[in-house]
Amino acid sequence: MGLELYLDLVSQPCRAVYIFARKNNIPFEFKRVELLKGQHRTEEFKKVNMLMTVPALKDDSFTLAESIAILLYLAGKFKTADHWYPAELQKRARVDEYLSWQHTTIRAKGSEMFLHKVLMPIITGKPIPAEKLQSLTGELNVVLNQFEEKFLQDKPFIAGTEISLADLLALEEIMQPLGVGHDPFEGRPKLAAWRKRVEGALGQQLCQEAHQLLLNPSTLSADKFTPELLEGLKQKFLK
Amino acid sequence: MGLELYLDLISQPCRAVYIFARKNNIPFEFKRVELLKGQHRTEEFKKVNMLMTVPALKDDSFTLAESIAILLYLAGKFKTADHWYPAELQKRARVDEYLSWQHTTIRMKAGTMLIHKMLVPIITGKPVPAEKMQSLTEELNVVLNQFEEKFLQDKPFIAGTEVSLADLLALEDIMQPLIVGHDPFEGRPKLAAWRGRVEGAVGQQIYQEAREVLLSPRNLSADELTPEMVEVLKKKYLK
């Protein structure tokens, strides 16, 4: 019993939850839910989270979905250091603002790039068409520009002088395309410097542990995708 | 000076912010930003919110975007009653969970239906194809089912026995298709009963104020949009 975190480290929000828990020495049981094997769609997992998404949390009989809700719950329950989710209203608002905005921007565009680059070659047998890659890159660039100009500006971190939940989640989302050989930090020295600061604050060892699966080329090789999984992903993500 | 709220009440998150502020007697200056006239794209408004979205808040020199961040900031600053955003961790988590999940589900599907039914005919000169309306309706139904089965269940409100920010925001999003004559409450007695409870908790007068735009379903006429806005909307929604 106790605290269980249902995670697949291929997933950006799962990595954020994992890193936060480990960084703060929060004791938990790691329950692996392999998305590529469809383990999020089993009857057993649906009892934990009927939305069939990861991350999910189970704390005795209390279950919870959505990484932001989970991060805030852990921060509150384990009374983590103030900078993760500052008590001061205006600093906190900066964190809330990013966490809200990112769903349909950084997260959406980063995921879209990632999924298209992974799936299209497997489904079509050919590399992603140049025009499609260009339009995905363009859309990602728009939101990365907004991230740099509005959310970072000249500050070291999103909320100001210290790292918070916003930077943690942002890093995991922005780095996702690295798993398919697209480097969003290229040509963006400000973003690259911010990444370095965030990873420095988290610790290199923990980052390596958490990022290993994503950065390993064999994790997402063609043979990992069953035809059934491909069909489902195609319908959901490729339009 | 003081608190300024930049709002267009045609927007769901704007209504939620307006209703919350009025319900809690929070003094503010209402700054109208007419989306259809492109007023969110002016240089003046960009100084308040460079993301060019509504709602936006300006509290002396502090500016803030994103309705969730704004609602939480107002709740904290004006120390509103606990039930709006409960201090108890697990109740609060239920609110956070909905506020996070809704961006890409309820907000997206209910909002898209309005965009297509109201705006697409103006920018293309043709009504929405029946097939498209059907698929939009089905997608909305999927998330409404999830809302009823996971977020409401047998509880009076999302967090339990009392209304919270989650219900406030959810109701404005779910009602949005009423503007174009699509009734999401039809055939959903549980959802309709929940709506009655939320409206009862807030009070009819405030809702009437906030929802003038919803009271009579209408077709937008082309002259309500500036040519610039037609172009912007074409690029955004016609792919």
Boltz contact constraints between the chains, C-beta under 6 A:
constraints:
  - contact:
      token1: [A, 50]
      token2: [B, 150]
      max_distance: 6.0
  - contact:
      token1: [A, 62]
      token2: [B, 90]
      max_distance: 6.0
  - contact:
      token1: [A, 64]
      token2: [B, 93]
      max_distance: 6.0
  - contact:
      token1: [A, 65]
      token2: [B, 97]
      max_distance: 6.0
  - contact:
      token1: [A, 66]
      token2: [B, 97]
      max_distance: 6.0
  - contact:
      token1: [A, 66]
      token2: [B, 100]
      max_distance: 6.0
  - contact:
      token1: [A, 66]
      token2: [B, 101]
      max_distance: 6.0
  - contact:
      token1: [A, 68]
      token2: [B, 100]
      max_distance: 6.0
  - contact:
      token1: [A, 69]
      token2: [B, 93]
      max_distance: 6.0
  - contact:
      token1: [A, 69]
      token2: [B, 96]
      max_distance: 6.0
  - contact:
      token1: [A, 69]
      token2: [B, 97]
      max_distance: 6.0
  - contact:
      token1: [A, 69]
      token2: [B, 100]
      max_distance: 6.0
  - contact:
      token1: [A, 72]
      token2: [B, 96]
      max_distance: 6.0
  - contact:
      token1: [A, 73]
      token2: [B, 93]
      max_distance: 6.0
  - contact:
      token1: [A, 76]
      token2: [B, 89]
      max_distance: 6.0
  - contact:
      token1: [A, 77]
      token2: [B, 89]
      max_distance: 6.0
  - contact:
      token1: [A, 89]
      token2: [B, 76]
      max_distance: 6.0
  - contact:
      token1: [A, 89]
      token2: [B, 77]
      max_distance: 6.0
  - contact:
      token1: [A, 90]
      token2: [B, 62]
      max_distance: 6.0
  - contact:
      token1: [A, 93]
      token2: [B, 64]
      max_distance: 6.0
  - contact:
      token1: [A, 93]
      token2: [B, 69]
      max_distance: 6.0
  - contact:
      token1: [A, 93]
      token2: [B, 73]
      max_distance: 6.0
  - contact:
      token1: [A, 96]
      token2: [B, 69]
      max_distance: 6.0
  - contact:
      token1: [A, 96]
      token2: [B, 72]
      max_distance: 6.0
  - contact:
      token1: [A, 97]
      token2: [B, 65]
      max_distance: 6.0
  - contact:
      token1: [A, 97]
      token2: [B, 66]
      max_distance: 6.0
  - contact:
      token1: [A, 97]
      token2: [B, 69]
      max_distance: 6.0
  - contact:
      token1: [A, 100]
      token2: [B, 66]
      max_distance: 6.0
  - contact:
      token1: [A, 100]
      token2: [B, 68]
      max_distance: 6.0
  - contact:
      token1: [A, 100]
      token2: [B, 69]
      max_distance: 6.0
  - contact:
      token1: [A, 101]
      token2: [B, 66]
      max_distance: 6.0
  - contact:
      token1: [A, 103]
      token2: [B, 103]
      max_distance: 6.0
  - contact:
      token1: [A, 103]
      token2: [B, 104]
      max_distance: 6.0
  - contact:
      token1: [A, 104]
      token2: [B, 103]
      max_distance: 6.0
  - contact:
      token1: [A, 150]
      token2: [B, 50]
      max_distance: 6.0
